[in-house]
């Protein structure tokens, strides 16, 4: 799913600040008696614990769809965060001492440490039974929009779209508010005991019991058992507590937990609807047992034989999506719509095998067999249904070709592609030789006479040819792959075909480029050699000067600038230094060298391992090339039939003598050298002298 920034108007209108109300939460404020104090003489402060956020969807002002905050992506700057009333900076209440994420919820505990009217109102109202709610203030750094018919797992729960999922957020503060998102949150007040140990024990016991009750209600869709249903009258804060004791709370929570466990035991995973209703509506175990017995009696009655019909809604797109999901292809949701992906996932939950794919296609095309035992008939119906039933609803050849093409490019792009960065491309419509002419003599515009007549340019003898040919290979998914039910064969074979195409175009391209003894020559004034042309600042400068001093047939500058430095693998590091380094130093005592690099950032470096490979005529580990941009003046051109730069793959049933599926890949292209003035080549000649290589 693509990530969106909070200001994306397509999702909501409003600021990036979230005020999320607990849904439902639990807040407990334990107020210290006025006469109590700590050992150092300071008064004890009222403490609070809260479920600040339950991890569920919330309706937030300014957001079009519900919002779920992914607590795994929430940053908590520190354990001490401000506690306020209604997110008002002027209405401070206290601060947190402990913030933690537990079971997909945001929990907080701290003290009422501010001496403000808001703080006093919070404590007194909570003691009187007012059901305070919690709300978190967080800034949104990144969120994800889950579309309709899509799902996402957040905070350990699954949510269906449309919904916004805040993936990254920063916790700012937590506030007490008087109105929650659903009006069901509650708070209670408990007075402290005489010692700090008793205070902490009571707070922990009460909070655990409330959390246990809340978890049980959330897990089973049942309402939480309230810990304090009646508001208490305002009284002075004393060491006295009118609500249920910790033992009573624990006993109620234990009884509810035992009731739920008994209901689940009676339903035994076979009566999910009864189980959910019994937990939600608070049934006794006896009533649940009676309902289960009645349902079991209904199910035991004899039923009419079920009629089985083949699923005629299965489409080729569903099968194709199932193949891609099984093969683990990323971004399948960008290829198919939600209903197609959902249908494929539901129909083939464990993934689809090669036999199952062929059977589904054969069944859709009229095959009546029940299994793959008669494999030849399955293949016949899957690939050539018109010979058997006279109709076809599933094109298995098209499905396999579409799936294979997704993996074909993986192999094609896995090999070196330097050739694509230094060549021009041409679109040809057939396999005939095409000729390019260059205007000479009248290349330049001429002044238009008063009568408005334009002069004609002339086509000279400078012409360059190219021609596309077909290169291809056939591979098979044989009987062993089909018997082994290996769906991976339809991904492995296309990758091999794609890689084969990539290697072939490299082979043709570099064989043409390096067989250049007449193209790069002193006569064409695009070739320099000698010890002073080794790739360095001086050598590159000499090549640049030679390139820029080129002239057209009339002796005028051609006006083309060099842009690409093509080097071998051995010269890759030197080329990168010349392109990137601002300074190049020579520390030898006998050499004076300027530290600045005049060629820094001037020529883009391209590296090819083919330049020095001994299998190609004209190879050299020392040679380097200075080229113009292909769009300005191409030194070499690649022609593609109908502009198709990637190979094509086709799938069919194998010949009668072979049991299997055949795949063929082919690519139509041609390579031709173009204008010699678009390049300068340097060769560093050497001879063998007394067992060592020296400059010629």
Secondary structure, DSSP 8 states (H G I E B T S, - for coil): --EE-TT-TTTB-S-SEEEEE-SS-EEEEEE--TT-B-TTS-B---EEEEEEE-S--B--TTBSS-EEE-GGGEE---S--EEEETTEEEEEEEEEEEEEEETTEEEEEEE----SHHHHHHHHHHHTT---EEEEEEEEEEEEEE-TT-EEEETTEEEESSEEEEEEEEEEEEEEESS-SSS--EEEEEE--SSHHHHHHHHHHHHHHHHHHHHHHHHHT-----S--S--------S---S--HHHHHHHHHHHHHHHHHHHHHHTTT-HHHHHHHHHHT--HHHHHHHHHHHHHHHHS----------TT--HHHHHHHHHHHHT-TTGGGTS-HHHHHHHHHHTTT---HHHHHHHHHHHTT---SSSSSHHHHHHHHH-GGGTTS--S--HHHHHHHHHHHHHHHHHTTS--HHHHH-EEEEESSSS-EEEEEE-SS-S-----TT-------EEEEEEEE--EEEEEEEEEEHHHHHTT-TTHHHHHHHHHHHHHHHHHHHHHHHHHH--TTTSSTTTT-EEESGGGSSSHHHHHHHHHHHHT-B-TTSSB----EEEEEE-GGGHHHHHHHHH-SB-----TT----SB-TTTTTSEEEE-TTTT-TTSTT--SS-EEEEE-TTTS-SEEEEEETT--S-EEEEEE--TTS-EEEEEEEEEEEEEE--GGGEEEEE--EEEETTEEEE-
